[in-house]
């Protein structure tokens, strides 16, 4: 390579000069973290009577979408089908459902709550 070619190559390589740069960090927003705070239900009930199950929950995480479901563990019957809704950080909420007590067995209810990513 001649001296002229070498000079042109160095100039070509040196043509891209960084004058400034800036790094940016965007924090990952935390998802909701829902906790069931309280549940109220009778400890026993007569067959065929209506009972009420109610409770409260709180979001200990960030703003986002959460889901909720209440169902019979034994029959998989939904008392409150899975629903989704938005919730703010620190927000609280409540649920309530009247349920007919089975005539031939104990009632086993599960309350589930979580977040959508």
C-alpha positions as CSV (number, residue, x, y, z in Angstrom):
1,X,0.0,0.0,0.0
2,X,1.4,3.4,-1.0
3,X,1.8,6.2,1.5
4,X,-1.1,8.1,-0.2
5,X,-3.4,5.0,0.0
6,X,-2.5,4.6,3.6
7,X,-3.3,8.3,4.3
8,X,-6.6,8.0,2.5
9,X,-7.5,4.9,4.5
10,X,-6.7,6.6,7.9
11,X,-8.8,9.6,6.9
12,X,-11.6,7.2,5.9
13,X,-11.5,5.4,9.2
14,X,-11.2,8.6,11.2
15,X,-14.2,10.2,9.4
16,X,-16.7,8.8,12.0
17,X,-16.0,10.8,15.2
18,X,-18.3,10.4,18.1
19,X,-19.1,13.9,19.5
20,X,-21.5,12.9,22.3
21,X,-23.5,10.0,23.7
22,X,-26.0,9.5,26.4
23,X,-27.2,6.3,28.1
24,X,-30.8,6.1,29.1
25,X,-32.3,3.7,31.6
26,X,-36.0,2.9,31.6
27,X,-37.1,1.1,34.8
28,X,-39.3,-1.9,34.5
29,X,-42.6,-1.0,36.1
30,X,-43.6,-3.5,38.8
31,X,-46.6,-5.7,38.2
32,X,-49.6,-5.7,40.6
33,X,-49.1,-8.0,43.6
34,X,-52.5,-8.7,45.0
35,X,-53.0,-10.0,48.5
36,X,-56.3,-11.3,49.9
37,X,-56.6,-9.3,53.2
38,X,-59.8,-10.8,54.6
39,X,-62.5,-13.4,53.9
40,X,-65.7,-13.7,55.8
41,X,-67.9,-16.8,55.5
42,X,-70.0,-18.9,57.9
43,X,-68.3,-21.9,59.5
44,X,-71.4,-24.0,59.0
45,X,-74.8,-23.7,57.3
46,X,-78.0,-25.7,56.8
47,X,-78.4,-27.6,53.5
48,X,-80.2,-25.5,50.9
49,X,-79.7,-22.1,52.6
50,X,-78.0,-19.2,51.0
51,X,-74.6,-18.2,52.5
52,X,-72.5,-15.1,51.8
53,X,-68.8,-15.1,51.2
54,X,-67.1,-11.7,51.1
55,X,-63.7,-10.3,51.5
56,X,-61.2,-7.6,50.7
57,X,-57.9,-7.5,48.8
58,X,-55.1,-5.0,48.3
59,X,-52.6,-4.3,45.6
60,X,-49.1,-4.3,47.2
61,X,-47.4,-3.9,43.7
62,X,-47.6,-1.5,40.8
63,X,-50.4,-0.4,38.5
64,X,-51.7,-3.0,36.1
65,X,-54.3,-5.6,35.4
66,X,-55.3,-8.3,37.8
67,X,-57.7,-11.3,37.7
68,X,-60.1,-12.8,40.2
69,X,-62.0,-16.0,40.4
70,X,-64.2,-17.9,43.0
71,X,-65.2,-21.5,42.4
72,X,-66.3,-24.7,44.0
73,X,-63.2,-26.9,44.5
74,X,-65.2,-30.2,44.3
75,X,-67.4,-29.5,41.2
76,X,-65.3,-26.8,39.5
77,X,-68.4,-24.7,39.3
78,X,-67.6,-21.0,38.9
79,X,-69.4,-18.7,41.5
80,X,-67.5,-15.7,40.1
81,X,-65.9,-16.6,36.7
82,X,-62.5,-15.3,36.0
83,X,-62.7,-11.5,35.6
84,X,-59.9,-9.0,34.8
85,X,-59.7,-5.3,35.6
86,X,-57.1,-2.6,36.2
87,X,-55.9,-1.7,39.7
88,X,-53.7,1.1,40.9
89,X,-50.7,0.7,43.2
90,X,-51.9,0.6,46.8
91,X,-55.6,0.3,45.8
92,X,-58.0,-2.0,47.8
93,X,-61.1,-3.7,46.6
94,X,-63.8,-6.1,47.8
95,X,-65.8,-9.1,46.7
96,X,-69.1,-10.6,47.8
97,X,-71.1,-13.6,46.6
98,X,-74.3,-15.3,47.8
99,X,-74.0,-19.1,47.3
100,X,-76.6,-21.8,47.8
101,X,-75.4,-24.4,50.3
102,X,-75.3,-27.9,48.8
103,X,-77.8,-30.4,50.3
104,X,-75.5,-33.4,50.3
105,X,-72.0,-32.3,51.1
106,X,-69.7,-29.7,52.7
107,X,-68.9,-26.7,50.5
108,X,-65.3,-26.1,49.5
109,X,-64.7,-22.7,47.9
110,X,-61.4,-21.4,46.4
111,X,-60.7,-17.7,45.9
112,X,-57.9,-17.0,43.4
113,X,-56.4,-13.6,42.6
114,X,-53.4,-12.8,40.5
115,X,-52.0,-10.4,37.9
116,X,-51.7,-10.3,34.1
117,X,-48.2,-9.8,32.7
